[in-house]
Amino acid sequence: MVFFFICFTNGWFACYQVVKNYLYDRDSFLNELRGFTYMFRQTTIFTALFLTSVTFAEQEFPATLSGHAYLPANTMISAPNNAPDDLHVSGKFTQGIRNDVIGSLEGKSQGRPTGLSIPFDGQPIQGHSGIKRMNDGSYWLLTDNGAGSKANSPDFMLYLNQYDVDFNSNEFKRLKTVFLQDPDKRVPFRIQNEATKARYLTGADFDPESFQFAGGYLWIGDEFGPYLIQATTDGKIVEVFETTFKEETLRSPDHYALTTPGNPAKTLDFEVLRSKGFEGMAVSHDGSMLYPLLEGALVGTDGSVLQILEFDVAKRQWTGNYWNYPLAQKGLSIGDFNMIDEEYGLVIERDNGEGVVEFACQEGEATTTCFDQTNLPKIKRVYKIRMNADNQQQNVEKIGYIDLLKIQDPDNLARKALSAGNFVFPFFTIENVDIVDSETIIVGNDNNLPFSSSREPNKADDNELILLNVKSLLDAK
């Protein structure tokens, strides 16, 4: 083997020299052989490590569609009877000034009209930003803050819905709605509906992007603080926790304690970029720990690593433990995070692209009716990761991933058109993933109503859920 290595890496002349020394100068032969043997061992070790990293860190596994259902984009529910009149019509402030005329302003996605207009009569079922499968087979889905910022979402209510989903008939049966509210004044800052009795929370107060049920309570990961919010299972706030990392408080520009400085030269004191707070949040298999995951990298870092923090449910405090989540590329975002078992989890990782090649703009074509070629999606993945006590304060192990842009559909289950022969999930934001069984996961999009049209250039995205058979990924170690 070593002789072959010498000849292969150094040429036949070197091979000839070694053979000659073997025949006529044994000392030179042994010295050369020791040197080449060392090189052989080192190269073999390097090659093995390289192949291991490629095979296990970035291995792609297949995904097969086993179910597809969707809620139409234009699906609304009524605000509770005791809600202020302001909350019975939503989306009145999305343009920065009041607009009370229902349906008078068409939403746009990257300049493309989406065919759905605001304000809405009622509260939209949209922005699904977290999912949890229950033991009875039902699903809880979290609606986010509304239109995306504190300023444009003061009339969007914050709530969760529980559904029975029939993937065969494409039916969503809504079982329960929980609206978040603060009747006991546990929120440490002035809320939008401060003067009302029920004190319903809105998108001007929080941006809920992830949730879990643990210790008899509902826990919500927020992007504005970022905060960890404890609530009763019927939606009443119990406590709002600041975020600490390495014994320092983390804040975003939307934290209630931060304001724009009067002196422009003063440095803004925040560590988390706007809209890059807790996008995903898993819970340990025994329910004792929460694992909030930041969507984006911290200010001052190179943008390649995110942080998973740990919160003790019983002690109601941060443990100080954390894990690093390395992104496939700098600048990507995560969409959701749920555990499979005690040490393995699922994380959505995505770029900001959207659209399908069939509706991509041709040269010179106006982008108001087609997808920009330069912004088509490239990375929409679900990773399987490993995290436990052995890799705390280190990078999680990325076992492999499935590509949401290359889903097989041999049984023709897709309720939307295929793209390039595959079923694809081409959405700007994909923010829901959970384990269903030993072979299946569920994935869902956030449709940013009415500001995303990622399947068809001029049609607002529906709220889609897909079941995927990913047995090889779930079996991988």
C-alpha positions in Angstrom: 0.0 0.0 0.0 2.8 2.4 0.9 4.6 1.6 -2.4 1.4 2.4 -4.3 1.1 5.7 -2.4 4.7 6.7 -3.2 4.2 6.0 -6.9 0.8 7.6 -7.1 1.7 10.8 -5.3 5.3 11.3 -6.3 5.5 9.8 -9.8 7.2 6.7 -11.2 10.7 8.2 -10.9 10.4 8.4 -7.1 9.0 4.9 -7.2 12.1 3.7 -9.2 14.4 5.4 -6.7 12.8 3.7 -3.7 13.1 0.3 -5.5 16.8 1.0 -6.4 17.6 1.9 -2.7 15.8 -1.3 -1.6 18.2 -3.3 -3.8 21.5 -1.4 -3.2 21.2 1.0 -0.2 19.0 -0.4 2.6 19.6 2.5 5.1 18.4 5.1 2.5 15.5 2.8 1.7 14.4 2.6 5.3 14.7 6.4 5.9 12.7 7.1 2.8 10.1 4.5 3.7 9.7 6.0 7.2 9.1 9.4 5.7 6.6 8.2 3.1 4.8 6.1 5.6 4.3 9.1 7.9 3.0 11.1 4.9 0.7 8.2 4.0 -0.7 8.0 7.5 -1.3 11.8 7.7 -2.9 11.9 4.3 -5.1 9.0 5.1 -6.2 10.6 8.4 -6.9 13.9 6.7 -8.8 12.2 3.9 -10.9 10.2 6.4 -11.7 13.3 8.4 -12.6 15.2 5.2 -14.9 12.5 3.9 -16.5 12.1 7.3 -17.3 15.8 7.5 -18.7 15.8 3.9 -20.7 12.6 4.5 -22.2 13.4 7.9 -22.2 17.2 8.2 -23.7 18.0 4.9 -25.3 14.8 3.7 -28.6 15.3 1.8 -31.4 12.8 2.4 -34.5 12.3 0.3 -38.0 13.6 1.2 -41.2 12.2 -0.2 -44.6 14.0 0.1 -47.1 12.0 2.1 -49.7 14.7 2.7 -50.6 18.3 1.6 -53.2 20.7 3.0 -53.7 24.4 3.0 -55.9 27.2 4.4 -56.8 29.8 1.8 -54.9 33.0 2.2 -58.2 35.0 2.7 -59.2 33.2 5.9 -60.4 35.5 8.8 -61.7 35.1 12.3 -63.6 37.6 14.4 -62.1 39.4 17.3 -63.6 38.5 20.7 -66.8 40.4 21.7 -65.0 42.2 24.5 -62.1 43.4 22.3 -61.9 47.1 21.5 -63.6 48.3 18.3 -60.1 48.9 16.9 -59.4 45.2 16.8 -62.4 44.2 14.7 -60.6 45.7 11.6 -56.9 44.9 11.1 -54.2 46.3 8.9 -55.2 49.9 9.1 -51.6 51.2 9.7 -49.5 49.1 7.4 -48.5 52.1 5.3 -47.6 54.3 8.2 -50.8 56.4 8.1 -54.4 55.4 9.1 -56.5 53.8 6.4 -60.0 52.7 7.6 -61.4 51.7 4.2 -61.6 47.9 4.2 -59.9 46.3 1.2 -58.8 49.6 -0.3 -55.0 48.8 -0.6 -53.6 45.8 -2.4 -50.7 44.0 -0.8 -47.4 43.7 -2.7 -44.6 41.2 -2.6 -41.3 42.6 -3.9 -43.3 45.0 -6.0 -45.7 42.4 -7.3 -49.5 42.8 -6.5 -50.7 39.8 -4.6 -54.4 40.1 -5.3 -55.4 40.5 -1.7 -56.1 43.9 -0.1 -56.1 45.5 3.3 -57.4 46.5 5.8 -59.1 43.2 6.7 -62.6 42.8 8.1 -61.6 40.7 11.1 -58.3 39.1 12.2 -56.4 37.1 9.5 -55.4 33.5 10.1 -51.9 33.9 8.7 -48.2 34.2 9.6 -47.9 30.7 11.0 -44.7 30.9 12.9 -44.6 27.9 15.1 -46.2 24.4 15.2 -46.8 21.7 17.9 -48.2 18.3 17.3 -50.2 17.1 20.2 -50.6 13.5 21.4 -54.2 13.4 20.1 -53.0 14.2 16.6 -54.1 17.8 16.6 -51.9 20.7 15.8 -51.4 24.1 17.5 -50.3 26.9 15.1 -49.0 30.3 16.2 -49.9 33.5 14.4 -47.1 36.1 14.5 -47.3 39.9 15.0 -49.2 40.8 11.8 -47.5 43.0 9.3 -43.9 42.6 10.6 -43.1 45.6 12.8 -44.2 47.3 16.0 -45.3 50.4 14.1 -47.5 48.7 11.5 -49.2 46.1 13.6 -51.1 47.7 16.5 -54.4 46.3 15.4 -53.3 42.7 14.7 -54.2 40.4 17.6 -51.7 37.8 18.9 -53.2 34.2 19.2 -52.8 30.5 18.6 -55.2 28.1 17.0 -55.7 24.4 17.5 -56.7 22.3 14.5 -57.7 18.8 13.4 -56.2 18.6 9.9 -57.5 16.1 7.4 -54.9 15.8 4.7 -57.1 13.6 2.6 -60.0 16.1 2.3 -57.9 19.3 2.8 -60.0 20.3 5.8 -58.8 22.4 8.8 -61.2 22.0 11.7 -60.5 24.8 14.2 -60.9 23.4 17.7 -59.8 26.3 19.8 -58.4 29.8 19.7 -56.3 31.3 22.5 -55.8 35.1 22.4 -52.9 36.5 24.4 -53.9 39.1 27.0 -52.4 40.8 30.1 -55.3 41.5 32.5 -53.0 41.2 35.5 -50.5 43.8 34.2 -47.5 41.4 34.1 -46.0 43.0 31.0 -43.3 45.4 32.2 -44.1 48.1 29.7 -47.1 50.0 28.4 -49.0 47.9 25.9 -51.2 49.1 23.0 -54.4 48.3 24.8 -53.3 49.6 28.2 -56.5 51.3 29.1 -58.9 48.4 28.3 -60.1 45.8 30.8 -59.1 42.7 28.9 -55.8 44.2 27.7 -55.5 42.1 24.6 -51.9 42.0 23.2 -51.1 43.1 19.7 -48.3 43.2 17.2 -47.2 46.5 18.6 -46.4 44.7 21.9 -44.7 41.5 20.9 -43.7 39.4 17.8 -44.4 35.8 18.8 -42.4 33.4 16.6 -42.2 30.2 18.6 -43.9 28.4 21.4 -44.0 25.3 23.6 -46.2 23.8 26.3 -44.1 22.9 29.4 -44.7 22.7 33.2 -48.4 23.4 32.8 -47.8 26.7 31.0 -47.6 28.2 27.5 -44.1 29.5 26.7 -43.6 31.9 23.7 -40.4 33.1 22.1 -40.5 36.7 21.0 -38.4 38.6 18.5 -38.9 42.2 19.7 -37.0 41.9 23.1 -36.1 39.2 22.5 -38.2 38.0 25.4 -39.3 34.6 26.7 -43.0 34.9 27.7 -44.7 32.7 30.2 -48.5 32.5 29.9 -51.3 30.3 31.2 -52.7 27.9 28.7 -55.7 30.2 28.1 -53.4 33.0 27.1 -52.9 35.2 30.2 -49.4 36.5 30.7 -47.6 35.3 33.8 -44.2 36.8 33.3 -41.9 38.3 30.7 -38.2 37.2 30.9 -35.3 39.2 29.6 -32.7 37.3 27.7 -29.3 36.7 29.1 -26.3 35.1 27.3 -22.9 34.8 28.9 -24.2 36.8 31.9 -25.1 39.7 29.7 -28.6 40.9 28.7 -29.4 40.7 25.0 -31.6 43.4 23.5 -32.8 44.3 20.0 -33.7 47.8 18.7 -37.3 47.0 19.6 -36.6 46.3 23.3 -38.8 48.5 25.5 -35.9 50.0 27.3 -34.2 51.3 24.1 -34.9 54.5 22.3 -33.3 56.3 19.4 -30.6 58.5 20.9 -31.0 62.3 20.6 -27.3 62.5 19.8 -26.7 60.7 16.4 -23.1 60.0 17.4 -24.1 57.9 20.3 -23.8 54.1 19.7 -27.1 52.2 19.8 -26.9 49.7 22.6 -28.2 46.4 21.2 -26.8 43.0 20.5 -29.6 41.4 18.4 -30.6 42.8 15.0 -34.2 43.8 14.4 -36.4 40.8 13.6 -33.6 38.4 14.5 -34.7 37.3 18.0 -36.2 34.0 19.0 -37.5 32.5 15.8 -37.4 28.8 17.0 -37.8 27.3 20.4 -37.6 23.6 21.2 -38.4 21.8 24.5 -36.5 18.9 26.0 -38.1 15.5 25.8 -39.0 15.5 29.5 -40.3 19.1 29.4 -37.8 20.5 31.9 -35.8 22.8 29.6 -36.6 25.2 26.8 -34.2 25.9 24.0 -34.9 29.2 22.3 -32.9 29.7 19.1 -32.0 33.1 17.7 -32.9 33.7 14.0 -29.9 35.7 13.2 -26.3 36.1 14.3 -25.4 38.5 17.1 -24.1 42.0 16.3 -20.4 42.1 15.9 -20.0 38.5 14.8 -19.2 37.2 11.3 -22.8 36.0 10.7 -21.9 32.3 10.5 -23.2 31.0 13.9 -26.4 31.4 15.8 -27.1 30.7 19.5 -29.3 28.1 21.2 -29.9 29.1 24.8 -31.3 27.0 27.7 -34.0 27.9 30.2 -35.0 25.9 33.2 -38.8 25.6 33.4 -39.1 24.7 37.1 -36.5 27.3 38.2 -37.8 29.8 35.7 -34.3 31.1 34.9 -31.6 30.8 32.2 -29.1 28.1 33.0 -26.2 29.7 31.3 -25.7 26.8 29.0 -25.8 27.3 25.3 -25.0 25.7 21.9 -23.7 27.2 18.7 -25.7 26.6 15.5 -23.4 26.8 12.5 -25.2 28.0 9.3 -24.6 26.4 5.9 -23.7 29.9 4.7 -23.2 33.3 6.4 -26.3 35.4 6.5 -28.9 32.6 6.4 -31.8 32.4 8.9 -33.5 29.7 10.8 -37.2 29.2 10.6 -38.2 26.8 13.4 -36.7 24.3 15.9 -38.2 21.2 17.6 -36.7 18.2 19.3 -37.1 14.7 18.0 -36.0 13.0 21.3 -33.5 13.6 24.1 -30.6 14.7 21.9 -31.7 15.1 18.3 -33.7 18.0 16.8 -35.0 19.5 13.6 -34.1 23.0 12.4 -35.3 24.9 9.3 -32.6 26.8 7.6 -33.4 29.2 4.7 -32.3 32.0 2.5 -34.5 35.0 1.5 -35.3 33.8 -2.0 -38.8 33.0 -3.2 -40.5 31.8 -6.4 -40.3 29.0 -9.0 -38.4 28.8 -12.3 -41.6 28.4 -14.3 -42.6 32.0 -13.5 -39.1 33.5 -13.5 -38.7 36.8 -15.4 -37.2 36.6 -18.9 -34.6 39.2 -20.0 -36.2 42.6 -20.0 -39.5 41.5 -18.5 -41.0 43.7 -15.7 -40.7 42.1 -12.3 -44.3 43.1 -11.4 -45.6 39.9 -13.0 -42.8 37.4 -12.6 -40.1 36.3 -10.1 -36.7 38.0 -10.2 -34.2 35.5 -11.5 -31.6 36.7 -9.1 -33.8 36.1 -6.0 -35.1 32.5 -6.7 -34.7 30.3 -3.6 -31.5 28.2 -3.3 -31.4 27.0 0.3 -34.7 25.8 2.0 -33.7 22.9 4.2 -34.6 21.0 7.3 -31.6 19.8 9.2 -31.3 17.1 11.8 -28.9 18.1 14.6 -27.5 16.5 17.7 -27.1 18.5 20.9 -26.5 17.3 24.4 -24.3 17.9 27.5 -21.2 16.8 25.6 -21.3 19.6 23.1 -22.6 22.5 25.3 -20.8 25.8 24.5 -19.8 24.2 21.2 -21.3 23.7 17.8 -24.2 21.3 17.5 -23.6 18.4 15.2 -25.4 18.7 11.9 -26.3 15.1 10.9 -27.8 16.0 7.5 -30.7 17.7 5.8 -33.6 17.4 3.3 -34.0 19.9 0.5 -37.5 21.5 0.5 -36.9 22.4 -3.1 -36.6 18.8 -4.2 -39.5 16.9 -2.7 -40.6 13.7 -4.5 -44.3 13.2 -5.1 -44.7 9.7 -6.6 -48.3 9.4 -5.4 -49.4 12.8 -6.9 -50.5 14.2 -3.5 -49.5 17.8 -4.2 -52.4 20.3 -4.2 -50.2 22.9 -6.0 -48.3 22.6 -9.3 -44.9 20.9 -9.4 -41.8 22.7 -10.4 -39.1 21.1 -12.6 -40.7 17.7 -11.8 -40.5 18.1 -8.0 -42.9 19.4 -5.4 -41.2 22.5 -3.9 -41.7 24.7 -0.9 -40.4 28.0 -2.4 -41.6 30.4 0.2 -39.7 33.4 1.5 -40.3 32.3 5.1 -40.8 28.7 6.2 -41.3 28.7 9.9 -42.9 25.4 11.1 -41.4 22.0 11.6 -42.2 19.1 14.0 -41.9 15.4 14.3 -45.0 13.3 13.5 -43.8 9.8 13.8 -40.7 7.7 13.3 -40.8 8.3 9.5 -42.7 11.6 9.1 -42.3 15.3 9.8 -44.6 18.2 9.2 -43.5 21.5 7.6 -45.4 24.8 7.1 -44.9 28.2 5.7 -45.4 31.7 7.1 -47.4 33.5 4.3 -46.8 37.1 5.5 -50.3 38.0 4.5 -50.8 39.9 2.2 -47.2 40.6 1.4 -45.9 37.2 0.1 -46.6 35.5 -3.2 -44.0 32.8 -3.6 -45.8 30.1 -5.6 -47.5 32.4 -8.2 -46.1 35.9 -8.8 -49.4 37.7 -8.3 -51.3 35.5 -5.9 -51.1 35.8 -2.1 -49.6 32.6 -0.5 -51.9 30.2 1.3 -51.1 28.7 4.7 -49.7 25.3 3.6 -48.8 22.3 5.7 -47.0 19.3 4.2 -46.3 15.8 5.6 -42.9 14.4 4.5 -41.6 10.9 4.7 -37.9 11.4 5.7 -37.2 8.0 7.3 -33.5 8.0 6.2 -32.9 11.4 7.8 -34.6 10.4 11.0 -32.7 7.2 11.2 -29.3 8.8 10.5 -26.9 9.2 13.5 
